[in-house]
């Protein structure tokens, strides 16, 4: 059986895992909505959670005129859980996140079929005045190309610091900086706005998910926007030898992608939102920048995303 075939067989199982865990996590939220809010006495901490699965259709990437990797698909699965207890310093953010990219590459492709991260979430939200709120958050963890070679070389600590200035109830300005020492560009600044254009319209132009939202009613919103993803992973010690490029042994790979699409948010309860989205992926990049090996997008691909997320 080819590697690509094994990845495609695993893909539906990965999505089933994501949403089985999501239903388990969200069960207390349905219970909270239905009755006397008994959960607040049993579970005093507030919690944020997300379970998301994305399927990207067949696309191509290219490294030079003769090094083309064609007709591969992608599964991106994410599970996250963050506790948000209040302290005198602010709101702590303590939790964990797992994300796995599975690609349908053939054996000949000098790219890993799996990119996977297991990380903790350690952060703090601080309010310095009625108008200024700052969040600092790190995600220390293991960022690798699979479970078979986990060691301390896979450890990384990406983090970001961002501030929000509340100009008015309808307009907030956002500034931030993302830091990852394993990236080609370790420090990336960003800016955005969150602007309520009218009773039903909201421009949420903040990375990594800028969007324009339209609230049809209290339960259903429509949106159009983008999703930007980038992370660095370390491949195993023999990856380069097995693909005929020895300098890729134990190399750092920065993976980036951009998705553009439209979708809906359905508020099932106060604590549970179901999201569905479809669109097109115009940009994808696999960059072993230290080894000067880069595969860039050579034709986009359609995608679909479903997720459960919320807080209780």
C-alpha positions, 0 to 999 in steps of 0.5 A, a space after each residue: 500500500 502506498 503512503 498516500 493511500 494510507 494517509 487517505 484511509 486515515 483521513 476520515 478516521 481523523 475527522 471522526 476522532 475530532 468530532 467524537 471528542 468535540 461532542 464529549 467536550 460540549 456535552 456539559 454545555 448542553 446540560 448547562 443550557 437546559 436547566 438550572 446551571 448546575 455545572 457552575 457549582 460542579 465546575 467553577 472554572 471557565 473553559 474555552 474549547 475547539 474541535 475542527 477538521 478541514 479537508 483540502 482537495 487535490 493540489 500541486 506544489 513545485 520546486 523548480 521546473 522539474 521537481 513537481 509534487 502533484 495531486 495530493 490532498 490534505 487533512 488538518 485536524 485540531 483539538 484544543 482546551 483552555 482553562 481561563 481562571 480569573 486572578 488579581 493579575 488578570 485572566 490566566 489561559 492554561 490548556 493544551 492543543 493538538 494539531 495534525 496535518 496529513 498529506 497524501 504524498 507519494 513515496 517519491 516526494 521529499 516532503 513529510 506525510 505528517 506534520 504534528 504538534 502537541 503543545 501546552 497553552 500558557 497565557 495571560 489577559 491583562 486590562 491596563 485601563 478601560 481602553 487597553 487590554 493586552 494578551 501574552 501567550 506561548 505554546 511550548 510543545 513538540 512540533 515534529 513530522 510524526 510520533 516515531 522520533 519525538 525528542 527534545 530537538 522537536 521542542 519549540 516555544 512560539 509565542 505572541 503578544 497583542 494589545 487591543 485599544 477600545 476606541 469606542 464600543 463599535 471600534 477596537 484597534 489591534 496591534 501584535 507581534 508573533 515570535 518563532 525562532 525556528 521561522 525564516 522570519 522569527 518576528 512578524 508584526 501585525 495590525 488589525 481592526 474590529 469595527 461594527 459597521 451597523 446593527 448586523 455587520 461586523 468587520 473583524 480584520 484581525 489575523 489569523 482569521 480576518 472576516 466580514 460577518 453578517 448577523 442574520 439573527 441571534 443564532 445564525 451569522 454568515 461570513 466571508 474571510 480568510 484563514 492564515 496558518 504557519 508553524 515550524 516542524 522538525 523532520 526526523 534524523 533520516 528523512 533526508 537520506 530516505 529522500 535522496 537529500 541528506 541535508 534535510 536530515 533533522 531539518 526544520 520545515 516551515 509550513 504556511 497556507 492561506 484559505 479564503 472562503 465563506 461560511 456560517 456560525 450556528 449558535 446551538 447554545 450559549 456555549 456551543 457554536 457549530 461552524 461550516 465553511 467552504 472555499 479555495 486555498 490559493 497559497 501553500 508553502 513547504 520551506 526547508 529554508 536553512 537547507 534551501 529547499 522550498 516547495 511552493 503552490 502550483 495550483 490551488 485547491 478547494 476545501 471544506 471545514 467544520 468545527 465545534 467551539 465555544 466556552 462555558 
